[in-house]
Amino acid sequence: MFSRAWIFVGHESEIPQPGDYVVRRVLDDSFIVVRDESGSVKAMFNMCLHRGMQVCRAEMGNASHFRCPYHGWSYRNDGRIVGLPFHEEAYGGEAGFNRKGARLLPAPSLDSYNGLIFISMDPDAPPLIDYLGDFAFYLDYYTKQSSSGIELRGPQRWRVKANWKIGAENFAGDMYHTPQTHTSVVEIGLFREPKAEKRKDGNTYWAGNGGGTTYKLPEGTLEERLRYVGYPDEMIDRMKEVWSQDQLNVIGENGFMISAASIFPNMSFVHNWPKVEDGDDVLPFISIRTWQPISENETEVLSWFAVDAAAPEEFKALSYKAYLMCFGSTLCVRMG
Ligand code: FES
């Protein structure tokens, strides 16, 4: 399954400068996702060409080169080999081992959408946009609220003793759990809607290789409904510039606001609008997750905070607080 799908490994905002990199996994394979000196994004197996040692040991950082800790082969940040100690003595020079053209193995396929970087182990994978299919329509609500795109913070990372499919499936459409599981979040005053009946009101959808849930909003115009979930007018103006009329109609005409969603197989999203300060005002946040299988009954969760890069700084700060209070790793601690 994971060898044929497109797997999310990071966002371009995590690696804005040449040399910035993050290390991410697809099952047991480690990848360096890096912006090279020319500014292009690459994903390479984190595996030395010599004897397979991981050449990058940090989770993220900035580097012009990666040097293998085993025998010291070194690579530019675009993957090209540049240093091979004792090349002459050990290999007889270029005749024995031709360095020219040797490079860390690239991920078989790499593609991106709204700055989200995906890789596939299938060299003949269909274009990402075809794989996403109609889910791209919904993906824009989370990842393109202005022409500036989103920026990510994180990820927080933790493990749960559960199969990875439980989380992915829950985010893809289990509205049924919200009145029960999230009662405690209402009790501590984070959610504005106290009625369990209301908290499950909405629609589910499946589109392309993704699916998710929506909440039903109160009567009102597009602007009133976006204000209801806490977006300031300047952000609403930018949404109106980048979303299609059909995308705007889901909110303004039909009265639905996207909530949780998943892209097959292991990427999820959540959009919610809790109260973050005293009073009735709410603030929306967006979070992106991956459910990384460790074993059949253990999962590593990576959780990012995402926000419109053009949002006012005060909004970003409060939205981050909303995320941490509702969906950060502290929630796991709080709920025991
Ligand atoms: S395994 Fe990397 S230099 Fe030998």
Residues whose N, C-alpha, C, O or C-beta is under 5 A from the ligand:
A	BS01	FES	C48 H50 R51 G52 M53 C68 Y70 H71 G72 W73
